[in-house]
Amino acid sequence: MAPRTTSPTAASAQVERYSIPAPEPESAQAVLSSSPSNSYTAEEISYFTEIALGSEFGNASERVRKWDNDIRIRVHGNPTSADRQTLAGIVNELDSLLNQDTSDGINIEIVESRAADRANVDIYFVPHGEFPRYEPNYQPGNLGFAYVNWNNNRIYRARILITTESITQTERSHLIREELTQSLGLLRDSYRYNDSIFYQGWTRTNSFSALDRSVIQMLYNQAVTPGMNSYQVRTALEQTTTIASKESAKSPVQRLFNHLSNRFD
């Protein structure tokens, strides 16, 4: 097994709600055919609370940690062309997941080396023997590693280490996906689903499962705010699901009427 982990710094929580209003549907047809994007199952909520609260190393409290600013990634070291291609693809996937109708609207992008002052995530492609040089909090034995810093449960910086030795390109591509995703604030692992990017055991998974995508979207749902505990998260997500279910249960005519009424209020 070649594990990886995230080990953040501890900080106190003073929660503020951060939200960006969802865009209005472009047409009545969109209202009639769309399904709620913030409707979550009990299984999804349960997995989210297992993955998103606390961290795998250290003694961090079991609270939500997430970014509230755009994420800008700078690449260091000696990535292969496949590494760069993989990273770019994952960034595009995550950017889409973080910009759903009910999300905080966080953007994620790769910046050029000359724009180093804009970067808040540094990803290093170096031999694992050099990891401590780039991250003093590195936990030995990990071929991929991510460490995040936060203040008041709001993440403001991350460093990601990916080894350039001892593993295949497929395995390295998996680590890029795993570590970058965990640096969003999804800091724990689980043995529950072996097709999940958060699976505790060593895998070569190179795509997000449907459950993974839901977990990522939940973290950046407007209803989930930094510093929330398990009870608060469950309550918030169950409430949004109830509201979405009630809206979905309305007839198309009711939904169209409500949409038009809201526009002319």
C-alpha positions, 0 to 999 in steps of 0.5 A: 500500500502506498497511502497518501494523506492531508494534514492541516493546521488547526484553527478556531471557527467563526462561521459566515455564510458565503453564497452566490445566487443561482442563475435564473433559468434561461427559458420556461422550457428549462424550468419544466425539464430541469431536476433539482441539483441539490437533492441528495440521498441519505447514502450521499450525505452519510458518505460526505460526513465521513469524508469531509469532516476532520482530517486523516492525520493530526487532531483537527476537529470534525468540522467542514473546511473549504475554500472561499476564494478561487483556486490557482495552481502552480506546477513545480518540478518535472511532470511528464506531458501525461502529468500535465494533461491529466492535471488539466483534465482534472482541473476542468472536471473540478471547475465544472463540479464547483460551479453548479447552480447551488454552489459557491461559485469557486473557480479553479485554474492552472497559472503560469510560473511567471504568475507565482504571486497569484498561486495558492496551490503548489503541486510538486512533481519530485522524487519522494525522497525530496518531499520533506524539502517542499513540505516539512509536515510530510508524513513518511511512506506516502508517494502522494501527499497534500497539506492544507492551511486554513484560518477559521476553517477557510482554506487559503493555501495547499501544497501537493507532492507527487512522486516521480519515482517507483510508480507507473504513469497510471498510478501517478495520474491517480495520485494527482486526482486524489490529492488535488481533490482532497486539497479542496477540503475532503481530507479523509479516506474510507473503505466503504467504496472501492471505486471511490477516489477516497478509497483508503486502500491503494487503487488506480482509480482514474475517474470520479464515481457518481458518489464522488461527484456528489460529495464534491458538489455537497462541499461547495453547496451554498448550504454547507459553510465552513466550521459546520459539524456533522449535525449541522451539515446533515440538517442543512443538506436534508433541508435543501433536499426536502425543498428540492423534493417539494419543488420537483413534486409540483406540476409543470404548470405550478413550477412555471407559474412560480418562476414567472411570479418570482421574476415579476415580484 
